[in-house]
């Protein structure tokens, strides 16, 4: 009997991708002082904001590799999914059901997609990031949040492959 520790080939581990996206709610560069926009910084440095970004990077998520998306930010936010060409919210392609970022012990808000649902095949979705604001605390001291009415959401795309 061998006493060696089994190893997993490196190639298998390197194929899995976690897209890390930084979400911020900043002054809108093209509108008045009060108007803000959700900005998203991709791990390659590309920054997008609002709804007008015709040449944005699409996120390619492979189901078989259990790729996932990790959104982080200094302020609260939530994510909705829509089909391209529609403004109606749909169930997302991932197993997760609650799409509101949670505040970590370090004060950073995080939301991780988890893997793609098994029944989803070759699909394209818009993910809409909506900024939220804190409006006090509940009886347990937890922040009460609502959507920020002065912030334009962001809506890039995710492509799902087998």
Secondary structure, 3 states (H helix, E strand, C coil): CCCCCCCCCHHHHHHCCEEEEEEEEEECCCCCCCCEEEEEECCCCCEEECCCCCCCCCEEEECCCCCEEEEEECCCEEEEEEECCCCCEECCCECCCCCECEECCCCCEEEECCCECCCCCCEEEEEEEEEEEEEEECCCCCEEEEECCCEECEEEEEEEEC
